[in-house]
């Protein structure tokens, strides 16, 4: 079951025709029909009765699914909106380290290379409150 299939089902149930749902969703009528048919197959129930003269009618299973499908789609939309907002405004902690701290880590990993980095030592670049020179 996908959100797209649920969206097709909800829109078709609200509008009452596959063609109307397709127009509103800007997809082909066959895409809506196939999406709903696949949803019905996956759930093992018929959700809509299709009558050319009357359009679509919800079955009992369709009436039971409709409120839950609407709620799920609304929750998915809210989640997507929240993630977009987080992406627009970066937040959180930005780790900062005294310059010498990173160098000491390099010396621990590469102890034989200590003499190769003399200008980057902590005594050369004191950090306020760091207890060095």
Buried (B, 14 or more C-beta within 10 A) or exposed (E): EEEBBBBBBBBBBEBBBBBBBBBEBEBEBEBBBEBBBBBBEEBEBBBBEBEEEEBBEBBEBBEEBBEEBBEBBEEEEEEEEEEEEEEEEEEEEEEEEBBBEEBEEBBEEEEEEEEEEEEBBBEEBBBEEEEBE
